[in-house]
Amino acid sequence: RKPVVLTGLELGTCTTKWTIDYLSQAEGSKEVKIHVSAVPQMDFLSKNFVYRTLPFDIFVRRAAEVKHKEYFLTEDEKYYLRSVGEDVRKDIADIRKQFPALAEDVHIPEYFEKEQFFSSVFRISSAGLQLWTHYDVMDNFLIQVTGKKRVVLYSPRDAPYLYLSGTKSEVLDVDNPDLEKYPLFVKAKRYQCVLEAGDVLFIPALWFHNVISEEFGVALNVFWKHLPTESYDKTDTYGNKDPMAASRAIQILDRALKTLEELPEEYRDFYARRMVLRIQEKAYRNDYG
């Protein structure tokens, strides 16, 4: 249940074929929905980016540029493609369906059973782009096909120090955090790796990760279900909705906290602390390293 970088795997011809020219020709002018940001650090919570649509071949060339002659926001704007299903509310991302010509060039490492497969997300990022820190509820591989990425990770146990809003951390700049605003962040233990072209990072479910594209790059993210299928929310097309049992538990907890509001503050504080102790006693792992 720990991240690891795998090197030297057989990933198919993608590692040598996926040049800018080849990518542009392989999928042509099909339209793709992309994120466009005027700043390198993208923030999903404040939505400091806009969604735009471009033909794939034009998008690839723009994403590979540092300065743009044609642009939406600024001449040095950043681009990010995260592939989605045909109907984002119902369909998962699958490179075999959305980018069939490119899918033929990829060999996905077989470290899980075929029936466990959930999604294969095709990603392209401008150089310098940084994605927000978040966790996913499924195990996944980040396959770096071309370019270089730096990935910063935090253990699930450090969740109390990451200032979470849902599955995402409010701390955008993990290299230079605002410690006046986020003082507990210093307690989170940082793990870091650099992915070169051809490297594969295994990211276990619930591990937080922040991804910085050091260069223009193309990657494939493969998610699979390592829990029983019925554990997952059937409406989840992104792989980031909490397992059904966890969602129910959080709802029950919210109702319990609402019930405590019927008591005076002194009593509310006392019974809330008892509840915390009970949760620690019943649910915390003793061997969590």
N, C-alpha and C positions, 0 to 999 in steps of 0.2 A: 504493500500500500504506500510506496514511496515513488517519487518521480525518478526516471532514469533516461539518459540519452543513449540511444542505440545507433551505432555507426556501422558502415559497411554492409547494410542490408541491400538485397536485390529489389529495387523499386521500379524496374522497368526502364524503358527508353526515355521517360520524361526528363530525367536528370541531364541528358545531353541534348534532347530535341527541343525543349521548351525555351527557345529564344524569343525575343520580341516579335521578330518577323514570322516565325512559325506559329506562335499563339494567334497573331492577328489573322493569318491566313486560315488556320484550322477552324476557327469559329466565326470568322467573317463579321458581318454587320448586324448580327443578332443583338437586340437591345438588352442591356443589363441595368439594373437599378444599383446605384452606388452611393456611398457616403462621401461627401465633400466637406473638408474642414479648412478654415483659414489658419488654424494653429495646429502644431504637431500633436498635442495631447488631446485626444478625443474623449469627451465626457458624455457618457450615456445618460447620466442623471440630469444634467442641465441641458442636454441636447445642443451642444455647441457646434453642430454640423447640420448640413442640409442633405436631403435625398435628391438625387438627380438621375436622369436616364441618358445613357450614351450608347451608340453602337459599340460592340465589344472591341473591334479593331482600333477604333479611335481612343477608347478608354485605356487600352493597354499602352498605347504610345504616350498618352498624357501622363499616366501613372509613372512611367519610366523617366519623365522629364523632371528637371529641377525647377526651371522657369517655364511658364506657359505663355504662348502667344494668344491662345484662346483659353478662356477660363470662365468660371461662374462667379467666384468671389474675389480672389486675388491672384496675381501672377505666380505666386509660390504656394498655392493651395495644395493640400494633400488629398489623395484619393484612396478609397478602400472598398474593395468588393468582398462581400460575404454572400456567397450564393444561397438562394432560397428555393423552395419548391414552387411549382407552377401556381398553386394557391397557398399563400403563406400560412393561412389559417388551418389548412387541412393536410398539406403535403410537406414532407421533409426534403431537405437538400440531398440530392444524390447526383454525383458527377456523371453517372452513367445516363441519367435522364436529361440533365440540364446542359451538359457539355460532352456528348457522346464521343465526338472525335478525339477529344483529349483523354477521355477515360480509357481508351484503348492503349494509351502509352504508359498507364500506371499499373504497377503490381502492389497491392496492399498487403503488408505483412500479415500472415495468418496466425495471429496470437489469440483469436477468439473464434467461436463456432459461427458458421454462416447465419444461423437463425438468431444470433445475438445482435447482428448488425442493426444499427439504428440510422445513421446518416453519414454522408461523406460531403464535407463542406469545402468548396473550392474558394481559395482566398488569394487576393492580389493586393499588395500594399505599396504605397509610395515610400521612398527612402525617408527616414526620420519619423514616420508615423508611430504613435504610441497608443495602444488600446487600453481602456480602463481595466482595473483589477477586478476580477470576478471569479466565481467558481461555477462548475457544471456538475450535474448530478449523475453523469455517466462517465465511465472511464473513456479515455480517448488518446489517440495518437496525433501529434502535430508533426506532419511530414513536411520538412522544408525542402522543396524541390529545387528552387533557384534562389540566390540571394542569401543574406545573413540576417538572423534575428537574435536579439538578446531577450531572454525570458527570466523574469524574477518571480519566484514562487514563495508561498507562505503555507504553512501547515493548517489543516482545519482547526487544530487546537488553538491557533492564534486568532480565531475569529473575534474574540472580545476586544482586540487591539486594532481592528481594521476599519472601524466606524462604518458598519454595513448599512446599506439601504437595499433591502431585498437580497439579491445574489451579488450585488456590486459594492465595492468600497468607495467611500467618498474621497479617499486620499488619491489624488491623481498623480502627483509627481512623487514617485517612490524613491527617486534618487535624492531629491531635495524637498522633503516633506515640510509642511508648515506645522512645526511642533507646538506653536502657541495654540493653534486651532485643533491639532490632533496629538496631544501630549502622550497618549498611551501607545502610539504607533512605534515608539522606540523599543517596546517590549516584544514586538513581532520579529521572530527570527527569519532572516532573509536567506533564501537559496537562489543561486543564479547560475545560468548556463548560457553559452553562445552556440546557436545552431548554424552550422555551415550547410551549404547545399548538399543534400543527400543524407543529412542527419534526421533522426526521428526521436521526438521527445514523448515519452509516456507520461501523461498527466492523470493521476488517479482521481476519481470522483471526489469532490469536496475540497481539493487542493486549489488555493487561490493562485491566479497567475496574471501577470502583467507583461504584455508583449511589445517590444520595441523593434521596429524594422530598421536595422542598421543600413540596409541597402534596399533598392527596389527588389521585390521578391514574390515568388509564387509558392503557395503552400496548399496542402490538402489536410483537412482535419477529419479524422474518422472516429465516430462515436459508436459505442456498443453497450448493450444492456447487460451488466454483470449481476444485477438483481433479477429475481423472477419478473416476467413481463407484467404481471398484474400489479407490481409495486409502483409502476410509473403512471403518470397522468396521461390518459389517452389523447388529450387535446394538446399535448406538448409537441410542437414541431421543431423546437430549437434545442431540446435536451437540457433545459435549465429550470424547469419547474420542479419544486421539491417533491420527493416521493409521496404517494397518497397518504401513508401513515403519518409522515412528518407534518403534512398540511393539516390533517385532522387533529394531531396533537397540539399544533400551534393555535388552531381555532378553539380547542378546549381550554388551553391556557389563557387565551384572550377573554373567554367567558368567565374563567375563574378570577382573573384580575378585575374584571368588571364587577363581579360579585363582592370582592373585597372593598370596593368603593362604598358599600353600605355601612362600613364600620368607621369609627373615628380614626384619626391619623395614627395615634399610638398603637391601636389594635391592628390597623392595616399593616403598619411597619413590622410588628411582631409576627403576624401570620405569614406575611410575604417572606420573611427570613426563614421561617420554618419550612415553607414551600421550597425555597432554594436548597436548603439542607436536604430535604427529601429527594429532590431531583438529583442532587450530587450523589446521595447514597444509593439510589435505585438505578441511575442511568449512566453515571460517569464511569469510564474505564480506569481501572487501577494501574494497568500496564502501559498506559499511553506514553510513549517516549517522545 
